[in-house]
Amino acid sequence: MTVLALLHHAGGSAAVFRRLTRLLPAHIEPIVPELPGRGRRWREPALHTAAKAVGDLTKLLVREVGADDDLAIFGHSMGAYLGLGVAA
């Protein structure tokens, strides 16, 4: 299985990828995390540094992605920047 992490832009939420996730083939499992203060996590205090956001996303992906799964990361704008940090 290939897991595809979709990281939203600054000021956005996971909702921006709703249509895309429905169009993916069955062998790709999308994970659309949200940062604290956004979307489903709106009650959590927002993060104010890229390092903290990368740490939050990394912890989430470590929990969600199986050891035998391949991971691909797609980020839009700020999500691309954070995705590079997660990949590193």
C-alpha positions, 0 to 999 in steps of 0.5 A: 500500500502507498500512503499519500500524505496531503499537506494543506496550505497556510490558512487552509485545512484538509477540506481542500483535498476532499475532491482529490482523495475521492479520485485516487486509485484504490492502491493509494491511501490518503492521509490528510492531517490538519495542523492545530488550530485548523479544521477538525483541530480548531480547538487546539492552540495554533503552532507558530513555528515551522519546526513545531508544525513539522514535529506535529506532522511527523508524529502523526505520520509515524502513528498512521503509516505502517512499517511496510507501507510506502509514503509519498508526501504532497504539499501545497504552498506551506504544506510543501515546505513542511513536507520537506521538513517531514521528509528530512 
